[in-house]
């Protein structure tokens, strides 16, 4: 298929919107960074309309999965597959994955001096074919900023330039609200937040979910249970050494909070060893 034809296919699929049964499918995904294997066969399903939480110790591969799904060139896929709504993600460039409806909020957003929030968001919407008339755009931006308790001055501030940790997280949530993706991958949106800021960010994600009317899925990466007090997940997955070693309902997050990761890591490692030995 030619590059132009492929572009048209992605845009057409996005225009049609996600089907009620659309899912992120990750099958046996293996990824290396600078020659070092990080992901060792990840299997995951995230349907639209659901919130899935990915937890695990530091260095287990959670952020690597997020960046790999968005097509960061530093992360080399060495095996397996990943698709969304039936379309092969690994065959698409990062901008096409965004046009398909994927969104990634960064754990540590970088500053972009010279690019204001308002210009950045207008350009992002235009690139995805969602541009609004200026008056409608400003009205909607104001509505979303008010919901996130952001000062109007943020419109003219450069993206993440001089922002505090909490301001960066709200700015990422503002982008989520304005872009209305079909699959939101949120990499530790709770890191560095106090209780009030955490509640605002969690409520912001919930608000976007509600507005999507079941047409957006969320893959939330976190270390801590506290964000889940405001954002109840449908499924919780535990990652260790580049694999999903256990999955369960919201109660799994409660157990991790009280027991730690050790019981699940040990059980998952034993199961993996048994499979390998067969």
Beta strands, then each sheet from edge to edge (+ up, - down):
strand 1: 23-33
strand 2: 36-47
strand 3: 51-55
strand 4: 75-84
strand 5: 87-88
strand 6: 102-105
strand 7: 112-116
strand 8: 158-159
strand 9: 183-187
strand 10: 217-221
strand 11: 235-240
strand 12: 243-248
sheet 1: 2+ 1- 4+ 5-
sheet 2: 6+ 9+ 10+ 3+ 11+ 12-
sheet 3: 7+ 8-
end
